[in-house]
Amino acid sequence: MTEAGFEEPPPVDLRTDRAHSARVYDYLLGGKTNFPADREVGDRVLAELPGVREDATAARAVMRRMVRRLAGVHGVRQFLDVGTGIPTTPNLHEIVQAVDPACRVVYVDNDPIVLAHSRALLTSTPEGRTAYVQGDLREPEQFLADPGVAATLDLREPVALTLINIVHFLSDEVAHPPVRKLLDALPAGSFLALSAGTADIAPERAGIATRRYAEAGIDLHLRSRERVERFFGGLELDDPGVVLVDRWHPDPAGDPVPGEGKVGVYGGVGRKA
């Protein structure tokens, strides 16, 4: 049994012969949980766009700031992290449980290697709880019905839904319906924290990245600021709204400060009234 009381994950086919967006992201972050197919994509992108590492690092850093603010300023104690990716340090639950050890977190991802590493996502404080659910953003009904969600989160109380660097792998037509279904399933007072890549800052650079990902069979749908703001329709945007992630409550003392025009990712936090 794991720390959260769930059975050990079963053996899975990691499908390491093909690139996966979560493992490419891990490689760009300097992680070690990736394989030749993932590194090949990452190296092709880095050869032409060395600054893409700053995008990945900035997006990870804003996740830390967002959830710390959600827990510390807004008092959120429950988190649903969809598309969590390869475990990194600190993980989301470590950040929010440092604010309040009673915080509860459910991680969701469709990459089987994340399942294989799920013990790293289940090291909760005794007062809190964490769970890992195998699931896909495109099928929210399935993972919301998972017993691990009901055992960890009380959906009658506010929940922060975090979607960090995941919607840009889906078109608007595919991404908006499940995001709306997830928000509809959460009570008033819940939050959406989201980041997504954009071509606004460096269109030529973004075009190269899109082509290199496409060559590996990974779709990349970069959005304008206006299109990212659409995900927050009907929500009350937290200050400072949807902005480039290095400008969202920056922490120069704790995070690397990228050069001007180096980050092509928007992010924001919105509250459900």
Accessible surface in RSA format (square Angstrom, percent):
REM  Atomic radii and reference values for relative SASA: ProtOr
REM  Chains: A
REM  Algorithm: Lee & Richards
REM  Probe-radius: 1.40
REM  Slices: 20
REM RES _ NUM      All-atoms   Total-Side   Main-Chain    Non-polar    All polar
REM                ABS   REL    ABS   REL    ABS   REL    ABS   REL    ABS   REL
RES MET A   1   148.20  76.7  98.88  65.4  49.32 117.4  83.79  71.2  64.41  85.3
RES THR A   2     9.95   7.1   1.58   1.6   8.37  19.9   2.54   3.4   7.41  11.2
RES GLU A   3    97.26  55.8  56.43  42.7  40.82  97.2  49.12  95.0  48.14  39.3
RES ALA A   4     6.85   6.3   0.15   0.2   6.70  15.2   6.41   9.0   0.44   1.2
RES GLY A   5    39.74  49.0   0.00   N/A  39.74  49.0  25.14  69.0  14.60  32.7
RES PHE A   6    59.72  29.9  57.47  35.6   2.24   5.8  59.72  36.2   0.00   0.0
RES GLU A   7   139.48  80.1 125.25  94.8  14.23  33.9  40.45  78.2  99.04  80.9
RES GLU A   8    91.82  52.7  76.13  57.6  15.69  37.4  50.38  97.4  41.44  33.8
RES PRO A   9    37.34  27.2  17.22  15.7  20.12  73.1  21.68  17.9  15.66  97.3
RES PRO A  10    87.89  64.1  78.18  71.3   9.71  35.3  83.95  69.3   3.95  24.5
RES PRO A  11   138.38 100.9 107.20  97.7  31.18 113.3 119.53  98.7  18.85 117.1
RES VAL A  12    52.96  34.8  23.77  21.5  29.18  70.3  31.72  27.6  21.24  57.6
RES ASP A  13   109.02  76.4  89.93  89.5  19.10  45.2  43.30 101.9  65.72  65.5
RES LEU A  14    49.62  27.6  45.91  32.8   3.70   9.3  45.91  32.2   3.70  10.0
RES ARG A  15   116.06  48.7 109.76  56.0   6.30  15.0  32.33  44.2  83.72  50.7
RES THR A  16    48.13  34.2  41.51  42.1   6.62  15.8   8.31  11.2  39.82  60.2
RES ASP A  17   119.26  83.5  85.89  85.5  33.37  78.9  50.74 119.4  68.52  68.3
RES ARG A  18   131.73  55.3 128.18  65.3   3.55   8.5  47.54  65.0  84.20  51.0
RES ALA A  19    15.59  14.3   1.63   2.5  13.96  31.8   1.63   2.3  13.96  37.0
RES HIS A  20    42.85  23.4  40.40  28.1   2.46   6.3  35.47  36.6   7.38   8.6
RES SER A  21    24.48  20.7  20.94  27.9   3.54   8.2   2.43   5.2  22.05  30.9
RES ALA A  22    12.65  11.6   6.00   9.3   6.65  15.1  11.92  16.8   0.74   2.0
RES ARG A  23     2.73   1.1   2.73   1.4   0.00   0.0   0.00   0.0   2.73   1.7
RES VAL A  24     0.09   0.1   0.09   0.1   0.00   0.0   0.09   0.1   0.00   0.0
RES TYR A  25    37.27  17.4  37.07  21.1   0.20   0.5  37.25  28.0   0.01   0.0
RES ASP A  26     6.29   4.4   4.70   4.7   1.59   3.8   1.91   4.5   4.38   4.4
RES TYR A  27    38.23  17.8  38.23  21.8   0.00   0.0  18.29  13.7  19.94  24.6
RES LEU A  28     6.44   3.6   5.88   4.2   0.56   1.4   5.88   4.1   0.56   1.5
RES LEU A  29    49.06  27.3  17.58  12.6  31.48  79.1  18.97  13.3  30.09  81.0
RES GLY A  30    52.10  64.3   0.00   N/A  52.10  64.3  26.33  72.2  25.78  57.7
RES GLY A  31    28.18  34.8   0.00   N/A  28.18  34.8  19.30  53.0   8.88  19.9
RES LYS A  32   195.13  95.2 164.52 100.9  30.61  72.9 119.41 107.5  75.72  80.7
RES THR A  33    27.49  19.5  22.55  22.9   4.93  11.8   8.54  11.5  18.94  28.6
RES ASN A  34    10.74   7.4   3.11   3.0   7.63  18.4   0.00   0.0  10.74  10.4
RES PHE A  35    55.67  27.8  55.58  34.4   0.09   0.2  55.67  33.7   0.00   0.0
RES PRO A  36    93.11  67.9  86.77  79.1   6.34  23.1  90.24  74.5   2.87  17.9
RES ALA A  37    20.47  18.8  13.20  20.4   7.28  16.6  17.28  24.3   3.19   8.5
RES ASP A  38     0.00   0.0   0.00   0.0   0.00   0.0   0.00   0.0   0.00   0.0
RES ARG A  39    84.94  35.7  84.94  43.3   0.00   0.0  26.91  36.8  58.03  35.2
RES GLU A  40    89.32  51.3  82.35  62.3   6.97  16.6  33.86  65.5  55.47  45.3
RES VAL A  41     6.03   4.0   5.93   5.4   0.10   0.2   6.03   5.2   0.00   0.0
RES GLY A  42     0.07   0.1   0.00   N/A   0.07   0.1   0.07   0.2   0.00   0.0
RES ASP A  43    69.41  48.6  65.03  64.7   4.38  10.3  27.08  63.7  42.33  42.2
RES ARG A  44   100.61  42.2  94.93  48.4   5.68  13.5  32.34  44.2  68.27  41.4
RES VAL A  45     0.73   0.5   0.73   0.7   0.00   0.0   0.73   0.6   0.00   0.0
RES LEU A  46    27.69  15.4  21.61  15.5   6.08  15.3  21.76  15.3   5.93  16.0
RES ALA A  47    86.57  79.6  43.69  67.4  42.87  97.5  56.89  80.1  29.67  78.6
RES GLU A  48    76.01  43.6  49.96  37.8  26.05  62.0  33.03  63.9  42.98  35.1
RES LEU A  49    11.73   6.5   9.76   7.0   1.97   4.9  11.73   8.2   0.00   0.0
RES PRO A  50    98.61  71.9  89.33  81.4   9.28  33.7  89.86  74.2   8.75  54.4
RES GLY A  51    13.70  16.9   0.00   N/A  13.70  16.9   9.84  27.0   3.86   8.7
RES VAL A  52    18.63  12.3  18.32  16.6   0.32   0.8  18.46  16.0   0.17   0.5
RES ARG A  53    89.17  37.4  89.03  45.4   0.14   0.3  39.65  54.2  49.52  30.0
RES GLU A  54    57.78  33.2  54.78  41.4   3.00   7.1  31.17  60.3  26.61  21.7
RES ASP A  55    21.01  14.7  21.01  20.9   0.00   0.0   7.85  18.5  13.16  13.1
RES ALA A  56     3.99   3.7   2.25   3.5   1.74   4.0   3.73   5.3   0.26   0.7
RES THR A  57    49.02  34.9  48.71  49.4   0.31   0.7  33.77  45.4  15.25  23.0
RES ALA A  58    11.57  10.6   4.92   7.6   6.64  15.1  10.61  14.9   0.96   2.5
RES ALA A  59     0.00   0.0   0.00   0.0   0.00   0.0   0.00   0.0   0.00   0.0
RES ARG A  60    25.84  10.8  25.84  13.2   0.00   0.0   7.70  10.5  18.14  11.0
RES ALA A  61     2.69   2.5   2.65   4.1   0.03   0.1   2.65   3.7   0.03   0.1
RES VAL A  62     0.00   0.0   0.00   0.0   0.00   0.0   0.00   0.0   0.00   0.0
RES MET A  63     4.60   2.4   4.58   3.0   0.03   0.1   4.60   3.9   0.00   0.0
RES ARG A  64    47.83  20.1  47.83  24.4   0.00   0.0   4.72   6.5  43.10  26.1
RES ARG A  65    18.79   7.9  14.82   7.6   3.97   9.5   8.94  12.2   9.86   6.0
RES MET A  66     0.30   0.2   0.29   0.2   0.01   0.0   0.29   0.2   0.01   0.0
RES VAL A  67     0.71   0.5   0.71   0.6   0.00   0.0   0.71   0.6   0.00   0.0
RES ARG A  68   105.68  44.4 104.50  53.3   1.19   2.8  49.98  68.3  55.71  33.8
RES ARG A  69    53.27  22.4  48.49  24.7   4.78  11.4  14.43  19.7  38.85  23.5
RES LEU A  70     0.93   0.5   0.93   0.7   0.00   0.0   0.93   0.7   0.00   0.0
RES ALA A  71     0.41   0.4   0.00   0.0   0.41   0.9   0.00   0.0   0.41   1.1
RES GLY A  72    49.57  61.1   0.00   N/A  49.57  61.1  16.98  46.6  32.59  73.0
RES VAL A  73    97.48  64.1  66.36  60.1  31.12  75.0  70.19  61.0  27.29  74.0
RES HIS A  74    65.51  35.8  35.55  24.7  29.96  76.6  28.41  29.3  37.11  43.2
RES GLY A  75    41.64  51.3   0.00   N/A  41.64  51.3  22.56  61.9  19.08  42.7
RES VAL A  76     4.91   3.2   1.86   1.7   3.05   7.4   4.91   4.3   0.00   0.0
RES ARG A  77    83.79  35.2  80.30  40.9   3.48   8.3  42.04  57.5  41.74  25.3
RES GLN A  78    12.27   6.9  12.27   9.0   0.00   0.0  10.48  22.3   1.78   1.4
RES PHE A  79     0.00   0.0   0.00   0.0   0.00   0.0   0.00   0.0   0.00   0.0
RES LEU A  80     0.00   0.0   0.00   0.0   0.00   0.0   0.00   0.0   0.00   0.0
RES ASP A  81     9.94   7.0   9.94   9.9   0.00   0.0   0.00   0.0   9.94   9.9
RES VAL A  82     1.37   0.9   1.14   1.0   0.23   0.5   1.14   1.0   0.23   0.6
RES GLY A  83    20.90  25.8   0.00   N/A  20.90  25.8   6.75  18.5  14.15  31.7
RES THR A  84    11.13   7.9   4.01   4.1   7.12  17.0   2.22   3.0   8.91  13.5
RES GLY A  85     6.80   8.4   0.00   N/A   6.80   8.4   6.59  18.1   0.21   0.5
RES ILE A  86     9.91   5.6   3.75   2.8   6.16  14.8   3.75   2.7   6.16  16.7
RES PRO A  87    26.46  19.3   8.42   7.7  18.04  65.6  10.35   8.5  16.11 100.1
RES THR A  88    34.41  24.5  25.63  26.0   8.78  20.9  32.54  43.7   1.86   2.8
RES THR A  89   125.17  89.0  94.40  95.7  30.77  73.3  61.80  83.0  63.37  95.8
RES PRO A  90    49.43  36.0  48.32  44.0   1.11   4.0  48.32  39.9   1.11   6.9
RES ASN A  91     9.06   6.2   9.06   8.8   0.00   0.0   0.09   0.2   8.97   8.7
RES LEU A  92     2.91   1.6   2.15   1.5   0.76   1.9   2.15   1.5   0.76   2.0
RES HIS A  93     0.53   0.3   0.53   0.4   0.00   0.0   0.53   0.5   0.00   0.0
RES GLU A  94    70.28  40.3  57.58  43.6  12.70  30.2  27.24  52.7  43.04  35.1
RES ILE A  95     9.43   5.4   3.41   2.5   6.02  14.5   8.08   5.8   1.34   3.6
RES VAL A  96     0.00   0.0   0.00   0.0   0.00   0.0   0.00   0.0   0.00   0.0
RES GLN A  97     8.56   4.8   4.26   3.1   4.30  10.2   2.99   6.4   5.57   4.2
RES ALA A  98    88.75  81.6  46.34  71.5  42.41  96.5  58.33  82.1  30.42  80.6
RES VAL A  99    58.63  38.6  27.47  24.9  31.16  75.1  33.27  28.9  25.36  68.8
RES ASP A 100    35.61  24.9  35.13  35.0   0.48   1.1   5.94  14.0  29.67  29.6
RES PRO A 101    57.01  41.5  57.01  52.0   0.00   0.0  57.01  47.1   0.00   0.0
RES ALA A 102    46.76  43.0  40.29  62.2   6.47  14.7  40.29  56.7   6.47  17.1
RES CYS A 103     0.00   0.0   0.00   0.0   0.00   0.0   0.00   0.0   0.00   0.0
RES ARG A 104    88.42  37.1  88.42  45.1   0.00   0.0  13.98  19.1  74.44  45.1
RES VAL A 105     0.00   0.0   0.00   0.0   0.00   0.0   0.00   0.0   0.00   0.0
RES VAL A 106     0.00   0.0   0.00   0.0   0.00   0.0   0.00   0.0   0.00   0.0
RES TYR A 107     2.31   1.1   2.31   1.3   0.00   0.0   2.31   1.7   0.00   0.0
RES VAL A 108     0.07   0.0   0.07   0.1   0.00   0.0   0.07   0.1   0.00   0.0
RES ASP A 109     6.84   4.8   5.25   5.2   1.60   3.8   2.12   5.0   4.72   4.7
RES ASN A 110    63.94  44.1  48.77  47.1  15.17  36.5  13.31  32.0  50.63  48.9
RES ASP A 111     0.00   0.0   0.00   0.0   0.00   0.0   0.00   0.0   0.00   0.0
RES PRO A 112    23.11  16.8  23.11  21.1   0.00   0.0  23.11  19.1   0.00   0.0
RES ILE A 113     3.95   2.2   3.95   2.9   0.00   0.0   3.95   2.8   0.00   0.0
RES VAL A 114     0.00   0.0   0.00   0.0   0.00   0.0   0.00   0.0   0.00   0.0
RES LEU A 115    24.09  13.4  24.09  17.2   0.00   0.0  24.09  16.9   0.00   0.0
RES ALA A 116    54.55  50.2  22.51  34.7  32.03  72.9  27.97  39.4  26.58  70.4
RES HIS A 117    73.18  40.0  67.23  46.7   5.95  15.2  39.67  40.9  33.50  39.0
RES SER A 118     3.67   3.1   3.59   4.8   0.08   0.2   0.64   1.4   3.04   4.3
RES ARG A 119   105.56  44.3 104.30  53.2   1.26   3.0  48.63  66.5  56.93  34.5
RES ALA A 120    44.88  41.3  32.54  50.2  12.34  28.1  40.33  56.8   4.55  12.1
RES LEU A 121     1.20   0.7   1.20   0.9   0.00   0.0   1.20   0.8   0.00   0.0
RES LEU A 122     5.74   3.2   5.73   4.1   0.01   0.0   5.73   4.0   0.01   0.0
RES THR A 123    68.91  49.0  53.23  54.0  15.68  37.4  50.63  68.0  18.29  27.6
RES SER A 124    29.89  25.3   7.57  10.1  22.32  51.4   7.79  16.6  22.10  31.0
RES THR A 125    40.65  28.9  34.00  34.5   6.65  15.8  37.57  50.5   3.08   4.7
RES PRO A 126   135.94  99.1  96.11  87.6  39.83 144.8 109.84  90.7  26.10 162.2
RES GLU A 127   107.92  62.0  81.87  61.9  26.04  62.0  49.17  95.1  58.75  48.0
RES GLY A 128    12.36  15.2   0.00   N/A  12.36  15.2   0.00   0.0  12.36  27.7
RES ARG A 129    69.36  29.1  67.87  34.6   1.49   3.6   6.35   8.7  63.02  38.2
RES THR A 130     0.08   0.1   0.00   0.0   0.08   0.2   0.00   0.0   0.08   0.1
RES ALA A 131     0.49   0.4   0.49   0.8   0.00   0.0   0.49   0.7   0.00   0.0
RES TYR A 132    27.46  12.8   4.00   2.3  23.46  61.1   4.00   3.0  23.46  28.9
RES VAL A 133     4.02   2.6   1.41   1.3   2.62   6.3   4.02   3.5   0.00   0.0
RES GLN A 134    79.92  44.7  57.30  41.9  22.62  53.9  44.98  95.7  34.94  26.5
RES GLY A 135    14.39  17.7   0.00   N/A  14.39  17.7  13.21  36.3   1.17   2.6
RES ASP A 136    25.64  18.0  22.36  22.3   3.28   7.8  10.19  24.0  15.44  15.4
RES LEU A 137     5.46   3.0   1.92   1.4   3.54   8.9   1.92   1.4   3.54   9.5
RES ARG A 138   124.97  52.5 104.39  53.2  20.58  49.0  24.70  33.8 100.27  60.8
RES GLU A 139    81.13  46.6  79.79  60.4   1.34   3.2  21.81  42.2  59.32  48.4
RES PRO A 140     2.21   1.6   2.21   2.0   0.00   0.0   2.21   1.8   0.00   0.0
RES GLU A 141    95.47  54.8  86.75  65.6   8.73  20.8  66.87 129.3  28.60  23.4
RES GLN A 142   125.62  70.2 109.36  79.9  16.26  38.7  43.51  92.6  82.11  62.3
RES PHE A 143     2.87   1.4   0.40   0.2   2.48   6.5   2.87   1.7   0.00   0.0
RES LEU A 144    36.60  20.4  23.69  16.9  12.91  32.5  23.87  16.8  12.73  34.3
RES ALA A 145    82.78  76.1  49.42  76.3  33.36  75.9  60.85  85.7  21.93  58.1
RES ASP A 146    48.35  33.9  43.33  43.1   5.02  11.9   6.41  15.1  41.94  41.8
RES PRO A 147   103.67  75.6  96.09  87.6   7.58  27.5 102.04  84.2   1.63  10.1
RES GLY A 148     4.18   5.2   0.00   N/A   4.18   5.2   3.23   8.9   0.95   2.1
RES VAL A 149     1.15   0.8   1.15   1.0   0.00   0.0   1.15   1.0   0.00   0.0
RES ALA A 150    83.53  76.8  55.63  85.9  27.90  63.5  62.12  87.5  21.42  56.7
RES ALA A 151    47.62  43.8  24.39  37.6  23.22  52.8  37.09  52.2  10.53  27.9
RES THR A 152     1.20   0.9   0.00   0.0   1.20   2.9   0.80   1.1   0.39   0.6
RES LEU A 153     7.23   4.0   0.00   0.0   7.23  18.2   1.20   0.8   6.03  16.2
RES ASP A 154    51.12  35.8  43.55  43.4   7.57  17.9  29.94  70.5  21.19  21.1
RES LEU A 155    58.73  32.7  46.24  33.1  12.49  31.4  46.59  32.7  12.14  32.7
RES ARG A 156   198.02  83.1 174.97  89.2  23.05  54.9  81.14 110.9 116.89  70.8
RES GLU A 157    94.32  54.2  94.32  71.4   0.00   0.0  27.41  53.0  66.91  54.6
RES PRO A 158    49.19  35.9  47.04  42.9   2.15   7.8  47.04  38.8   2.15  13.4
RES VAL A 159     0.03   0.0   0.00   0.0   0.03   0.1   0.03   0.0   0.00   0.0
RES ALA A 160     0.00   0.0   0.00   0.0   0.00   0.0   0.00   0.0   0.00   0.0
RES LEU A 161     0.00   0.0   0.00   0.0   0.00   0.0   0.00   0.0   0.00   0.0
RES THR A 162     0.17   0.1   0.17   0.2   0.00   0.0   0.17   0.2   0.00   0.0
RES LEU A 163     0.00   0.0   0.00   0.0   0.00   0.0   0.00   0.0   0.00   0.0
RES ILE A 164    14.50   8.3   8.32   6.2   6.19  14.9   8.32   6.0   6.19  16.8
RES ASN A 165    19.80  13.7  11.24  10.9   8.56  20.6   2.29   5.5  17.51  16.9
RES ILE A 166    28.83  16.4  28.39  21.1   0.44   1.1  28.83  20.8   0.00   0.0
RES VAL A 167     0.00   0.0   0.00   0.0   0.00   0.0   0.00   0.0   0.00   0.0
RES HIS A 168    12.97   7.1  12.97   9.0   0.00   0.0   7.58   7.8   5.40   6.3
RES PHE A 169    42.90  21.5  33.19  20.6   9.71  25.3  33.19  20.1   9.71  27.8
RES LEU A 170    21.58  12.0  19.74  14.1   1.84   4.6  21.58  15.2   0.00   0.0
RES SER A 171    26.01  22.0  23.90  31.9   2.11   4.9  19.50  41.5   6.52   9.1
RES ASP A 172    21.24  14.9  18.58  18.5   2.66   6.3   9.76  23.0  11.47  11.4
RES GLU A 173   139.65  80.2 118.75  89.8  20.90  49.8  73.35 141.9  66.30  54.1
RES VAL A 174    64.75  42.6  57.53  52.1   7.22  17.4  62.12  54.0   2.62   7.1
RES ALA A 175     0.00   0.0   0.00   0.0   0.00   0.0   0.00   0.0   0.00   0.0
RES HIS A 176    32.98  18.0  31.39  21.8   1.59   4.1  19.41  20.0  13.57  15.8
RES PRO A 177    66.40  48.4  57.70  52.6   8.69  31.6  65.90  54.4   0.50   3.1
RES PRO A 178     7.88   5.7   7.49   6.8   0.39   1.4   7.85   6.5   0.03   0.2
RES VAL A 179     2.90   1.9   2.90   2.6   0.00   0.0   2.90   2.5   0.00   0.0
RES ARG A 180    90.89  38.2  90.45  46.1   0.43   1.0  49.22  67.3  41.67  25.3
RES LYS A 181   103.47  50.5  97.74  60.0   5.73  13.7  59.03  53.1  44.44  47.3
RES LEU A 182     0.22   0.1   0.14   0.1   0.08   0.2   0.14   0.1   0.08   0.2
RES LEU A 183     1.23   0.7   1.23   0.9   0.00   0.0   1.23   0.9   0.00   0.0
RES ASP A 184    96.00  67.2  71.10  70.8  24.90  58.9  26.70  62.8  69.30  69.1
RES ALA A 185    42.27  38.9  17.67  27.3  24.60  56.0  29.20  41.1  13.07  34.6
RES LEU A 186     2.93   1.6   0.15   0.1   2.78   7.0   0.96   0.7   1.97   5.3
RES PRO A 187    31.10  22.7  19.29  17.6  11.81  42.9  30.67  25.3   0.43   2.6
RES ALA A 188    63.93  58.8  46.74  72.1  17.19  39.1  46.98  66.2  16.95  44.9
RES GLY A 189    10.31  12.7   0.00   N/A  10.31  12.7   6.84  18.8   3.47   7.8
RES SER A 190     0.04   0.0   0.00   0.0   0.04   0.1   0.04   0.1   0.00   0.0
RES PHE A 191     8.69   4.3   8.36   5.2   0.33   0.9   8.69   5.3   0.00   0.0
RES LEU A 192     0.00   0.0   0.00   0.0   0.00   0.0   0.00   0.0   0.00   0.0
RES ALA A 193     0.05   0.0   0.05   0.1   0.00   0.0   0.05   0.1   0.00   0.0
RES LEU A 194     0.00   0.0   0.00   0.0   0.00   0.0   0.00   0.0   0.00   0.0
RES SER A 195     0.00   0.0   0.00   0.0   0.00   0.0   0.00   0.0   0.00   0.0
RES ALA A 196     0.00   0.0   0.00   0.0   0.00   0.0   0.00   0.0   0.00   0.0
RES GLY A 197     4.20   5.2   0.00   N/A   4.20   5.2   4.20  11.5   0.00   0.0
RES THR A 198     7.35   5.2   0.00   0.0   7.35  17.5   0.00   0.0   7.35  11.1
RES ALA A 199    33.75  31.0  31.90  49.2   1.85   4.2  32.30  45.5   1.44   3.8
RES ASP A 200    67.98  47.6  38.64  38.5  29.34  69.4  20.08  47.2  47.90  47.8
RES ILE A 201    58.20  33.1  31.80  23.7  26.40  63.6  34.33  24.7  23.86  64.8
RES ALA A 202    28.98  26.6  22.07  34.1   6.91  15.7  26.57  37.4   2.41   6.4
RES PRO A 203    92.15  67.2  83.41  76.0   8.75  31.8  84.30  69.6   7.85  48.8
RES GLU A 204   143.31  82.3 129.96  98.3  13.35  31.8  57.45 111.1  85.86  70.1
RES ARG A 205    45.32  19.0  42.60  21.7   2.73   6.5  25.68  35.1  19.65  11.9
RES ALA A 206     9.62   8.8   5.18   8.0   4.44  10.1   9.61  13.5   0.01   0.0
RES GLY A 207    23.79  29.3   0.00   N/A  23.79  29.3  22.99  63.1   0.79   1.8
RES ILE A 208    24.59  14.0  24.59  18.3   0.00   0.0  24.59  17.7   0.00   0.0
RES ALA A 209    10.42   9.6  10.42  16.1   0.00   0.0  10.42  14.7   0.00   0.0
RES THR A 210    43.62  31.0  43.56  44.2   0.07   0.2  38.37  51.5   5.25   7.9
RES ARG A 211   128.94  54.1 125.96  64.2   2.98   7.1  61.11  83.5  67.84  41.1
RES ARG A 212    51.79  21.7  51.02  26.0   0.77   1.8   2.44   3.3  49.35  29.9
RES TYR A 213    15.55   7.3  15.55   8.8   0.00   0.0   4.26   3.2  11.28  13.9
RES ALA A 214    55.82  51.3  39.34  60.7  16.47  37.5  40.51  57.1  15.30  40.5
RES GLU A 215   102.82  59.0  62.72  47.5  40.10  95.5  42.49  82.2  60.32  49.3
RES ALA A 216    33.39  30.7   5.61   8.7  27.78  63.2  17.54  24.7  15.85  42.0
RES GLY A 217    69.49  85.7   0.00   N/A  69.49  85.7  35.89  98.5  33.60  75.3
RES ILE A 218    17.75  10.1  14.92  11.1   2.83   6.8  17.75  12.8   0.00   0.0
RES ASP A 219    91.71  64.2  84.95  84.5   6.77  16.0  10.96  25.8  80.76  80.5
RES LEU A 220    23.04  12.8  10.61   7.6  12.43  31.3  10.61   7.5  12.43  33.5
RES HIS A 221    58.93  32.2  53.78  37.4   5.15  13.2  36.21  37.3  22.72  26.4
RES LEU A 222    37.31  20.8  18.98  13.6  18.33  46.1  19.04  13.4  18.27  49.2
RES ARG A 223     1.15   0.5   0.00   0.0   1.15   2.7   1.15   1.6   0.00   0.0
RES SER A 224    39.84  33.7  35.82  47.8   4.03   9.3  31.65  67.4   8.19  11.5
RES ARG A 225   106.31  44.6 105.75  53.9   0.56   1.3  26.67  36.4  79.64  48.3
RES GLU A 226   128.70  73.9 124.98  94.6   3.72   8.9  40.07  77.5  88.63  72.4
RES ARG A 227    84.56  35.5  84.28  43.0   0.29   0.7  36.03  49.2  48.54  29.4
RES VAL A 228     0.00   0.0   0.00   0.0   0.00   0.0   0.00   0.0   0.00   0.0
RES GLU A 229    61.85  35.5  55.83  42.2   6.02  14.3  15.72  30.4  46.13  37.7
RES ARG A 230   131.17  55.1 114.39  58.3  16.78  40.0  47.57  65.0  83.60  50.7
RES PHE A 231     1.91   1.0   0.12   0.1   1.79   4.6   1.64   1.0   0.27   0.8
RES PHE A 232     6.41   3.2   1.73   1.1   4.68  12.2   2.14   1.3   4.27  12.2
RES GLY A 233    36.98  45.6   0.00   N/A  36.98  45.6  34.53  94.8   2.44   5.5
RES GLY A 234    80.31  99.0   0.00   N/A  80.31  99.0  43.44 119.2  36.87  82.6
RES LEU A 235    23.46  13.1   3.72   2.7  19.74  49.6   4.41   3.1  19.04  51.2
RES GLU A 236    94.83  54.4  86.20  65.2   8.63  20.6  46.35  89.6  48.49  39.6
RES LEU A 237    78.21  43.6  46.52  33.3  31.69  79.7  46.52  32.7  31.69  85.3
RES ASP A 238    18.49  13.0  11.86  11.8   6.63  15.7   8.48  20.0  10.01  10.0
RES ASP A 239    95.44  66.9  84.79  84.4  10.65  25.2  35.42  83.4  60.02  59.9
RES PRO A 240    51.80  37.8  31.09  28.3  20.72  75.3  37.21  30.7  14.59  90.7
RES GLY A 241    12.89  15.9   0.00   N/A  12.89  15.9  11.27  30.9   1.62   3.6
RES VAL A 242     0.73   0.5   0.00   0.0   0.73   1.8   0.00   0.0   0.73   2.0
RES VAL A 243    22.86  15.0  21.42  19.4   1.44   3.5  22.86  19.9   0.00   0.0
RES LEU A 244    12.36   6.9  10.89   7.8   1.46   3.7  10.89   7.7   1.46   3.9
RES VAL A 245     0.02   0.0   0.00   0.0   0.02   0.0   0.02   0.0   0.00   0.0
RES ASP A 246    37.70  26.4  23.70  23.6  14.00  33.1   9.01  21.2  28.69  28.6
RES ARG A 247   116.43  48.9 104.87  53.5  11.56  27.5  43.83  59.9  72.61  44.0
RES TRP A 248     0.65   0.3   0.65   0.3   0.00   0.0   0.65   0.3   0.00   0.0
RES HIS A 249    58.07  31.7  44.92  31.2  13.15  33.7  31.91  32.9  26.16  30.4
RES PRO A 250    78.93  57.5  59.48  54.2  19.45  70.7  60.18  49.7  18.75 116.5
RES ASP A 251    53.76  37.7  49.99  49.8   3.76   8.9  13.88  32.7  39.87  39.8
RES PRO A 252    96.91  70.6  77.21  70.4  19.70  71.6  79.10  65.3  17.81 110.7
RES ALA A 253   106.71  98.1  61.27  94.6  45.44 103.4  72.45 102.0  34.25  90.7
RES GLY A 254    52.91  65.2   0.00   N/A  52.91  65.2  25.41  69.7  27.50  61.6
RES ASP A 255    18.38  12.9  12.70  12.6   5.68  13.4   7.96  18.7  10.42  10.4
RES PRO A 256    94.91  69.2  71.69  65.3  23.22  84.4  84.37  69.7  10.54  65.5
RES VAL A 257   111.15  73.1  79.93  72.4  31.22  75.2  80.90  70.3  30.26  82.1
RES PRO A 258    26.92  19.6  12.75  11.6  14.17  51.5  17.23  14.2   9.69  60.2
RES GLY A 259    36.15  44.6   0.00   N/A  36.15  44.6  30.30  83.1   5.85  13.1
RES GLU A 260   147.32  84.6 115.33  87.3  31.99  76.2  67.97 131.5  79.35  64.8
RES GLY A 261    37.17  45.8   0.00   N/A  37.17  45.8  20.52  56.3  16.65  37.3
RES LYS A 262    96.06  46.9  95.81  58.8   0.25   0.6  40.23  36.2  55.83  59.5
RES VAL A 263     2.93   1.9   0.95   0.9   1.98   4.8   0.95   0.8   1.98   5.4
RES GLY A 264     4.57   5.6   0.00   N/A   4.57   5.6   1.20   3.3   3.37   7.5
RES VAL A 265     3.97   2.6   3.97   3.6   0.00   0.0   3.97   3.4   0.00   0.0
RES TYR A 266    16.85   7.9  16.85   9.6   0.00   0.0   4.26   3.2  12.59  15.5
RES GLY A 267     0.00   0.0   0.00   N/A   0.00   0.0   0.00   0.0   0.00   0.0
RES GLY A 268     0.00   0.0   0.00   N/A   0.00   0.0   0.00   0.0   0.00   0.0
RES VAL A 269     0.78   0.5   0.78   0.7   0.00   0.0   0.78   0.7   0.00   0.0
RES GLY A 270     0.00   0.0   0.00   N/A   0.00   0.0   0.00   0.0   0.00   0.0
RES ARG A 271    91.95  38.6  91.88  46.8   0.07   0.2  21.51  29.4  70.45  42.7
RES LYS A 272    47.27  23.1  47.17  28.9   0.10   0.2  37.97  34.2   9.30   9.9
RES ALA A 273    78.32  72.0  43.29  66.8  35.03  79.7  58.70  82.7  19.62  52.0
END  Absolute sums over single chains surface
CHAIN  1 A    11582.4       8888.8       2693.6       6380.1       5202.3
END  Absolute sums over all chains
TOTAL         11582.4       8888.8       2693.6       6380.1       5202.3
